[in-house]
Amino acid sequence: FNFAWYIKDIVDGKILIIDLNFCEGPSDLAVSLGLNLSPNLSIFIEKITQGKDCFNKSVINLDNDKIDILQPPLSIYQSDKFSIDMLDSIIYSARNNYDIIIVDVPFRYDNVSLEMLNLSTTSILVLSPNVRLAPRVSNFQKFLPTSQKKGIIFNKVGKGEKTYIDEYKSILDIPVCGRIPFIPEEDRKMIARGSNSFDILDLQSRMSNLRNFIF
């Protein structure tokens, strides 16, 4: 979300965020943004025969900003109905309506997650600086298309972890396009919208490198 918020006034076009973190109840993003529970992906799943119209009814706009969001279903029962063909249909429709599509893909090996990786032009891996996880990430690399642009953002990096990050880079051979430091609770600032704020950590000052990497 930080990246979408950062570029919304820079790019000339509309942005769609697709949240594929299926869970029981509202997703973390929905809670953090204070979104209404509906519309969400359940509408698309149940009314897919309506084509483009059901896609348009499934997204929620963020207060007339240039950002639309497609929330996951509210139940695992509904999420289990979501198929690769449905995902392909969503991406096809979205590419006709949006200039930038940002998808939050969980670190899983299910068919929907892997298909989304195949459909993406760029993959940004958000990783812990814990180098012991590098072999797992290295094995995951085989699922990323060879022609795809790839980058790494390290999250919650402590002051003494630069050495581990350098070791990580030598193992994975993927460029690092950002490092997000660990920020103590008392120093945290949330993304503001007018006089209100979202319950999302403000990382806007750290988005320029990612923008330059992607564009």
Beta strands, then each sheet from edge to edge (+ up, - down):
strand 1: 15-19
strand 2: 60-61
strand 3: 67-70
strand 4: 100-104
strand 5: 122-127
strand 6: 149-157
strand 7: 176-181
strand 8: 190-193
strand 9: 196-201
sheet 1: 2+ 3- 1- 4-
sheet 2: 5+ 6+ 7+
sheet 3: 8+ 9-
end
